[in-house]
């Protein structure tokens, strides 16, 4: 039977996460026919042996090398058979009705071509990791509800972007968008994909009954050099490539302040070099991004005002709440 849904799990040296993740997928209930693809980015920790031995029904796509999040997931999408694609991080454990809930939400209203899950902390499922992604007028993304009580995010509704850790997208739309932008490598590729879909009039829907426990937010300490570099570079690419018309100029002052504040934060955290290199890389690549911007804006079907209304204005208080949530998690894990 041809699957309706293809669940794509990207893996890179994530052996310790695979058994819980894939076991949870095997236990999905009430979902339409689906397949699971494990896309491996050149793991050297025995990940593939774990999957072959314990999960023979899982289809393995072995990239052989680390292509990054964007290109790795694109490889999975090309190999997938379903009309709906679901991207799922390997450090997750999905509740048994998760896939059915994503599918029902997709069918539940017009334009719900992207549906994002309710992510909770793996070791504290009463706390939200992400209820979708928001986007600031200042040109940066953030996790909606991060650190809040899971019970306070019980209502479905529209959000700016899908969180790449666990979301559904219609295959035809994914292909028409060209998939994830492989130049991003990792970080911000999910926001960029959602932003481009929005420019063409598509909606992103948050479904609170599609629950996934996620270990990603349990990673403590200063972000890696690579994560800071790609995050700071790709933040600029996402904002410049996608923000339409007059909205780009209107948000420029706030964006400049936000970017400077980000660099200052990483300087204080000992990652200033990576942040500055990311900004310089974004500046050097501006001609290429300008061409990508022209292409995306030619395909835009919505007015800039329709994008502006979905953006969040304040960011300082939001960042303070995120920091408080991280400290709360750190305190919990050290008890």
Secondary structure, DSSP 8 states (H G I E B T S, - for coil): ---SEEEEEEESS-HHHHHHHHHHHHT--S--SEEEEEEESS--SSHHHHHHHH-TTSEEEE-SS--HHHHHHHHHHHH---SEEEEEESSEEE-TTHHHHHHHHHHTSTT--EEEEEEEESS-TTBEEESSEEEBTTS-EEETTTTSBGGG--S-EEESB--TTEEEEEHHHHHHTTSS-GGG-SSSHHHHHHHHHHHTT--EEEEEEEEEEESGGG--SS--HHHHHHHHHHHHHHHHHH--HHHHHHHHHHHHHHHHHHHHHHHHTT-HHHHHHHHHHHHHTHHHHHHHHHHHHHT--S-HHHHHTTSB---HHHHHHHHHHHHHHHHHHT-
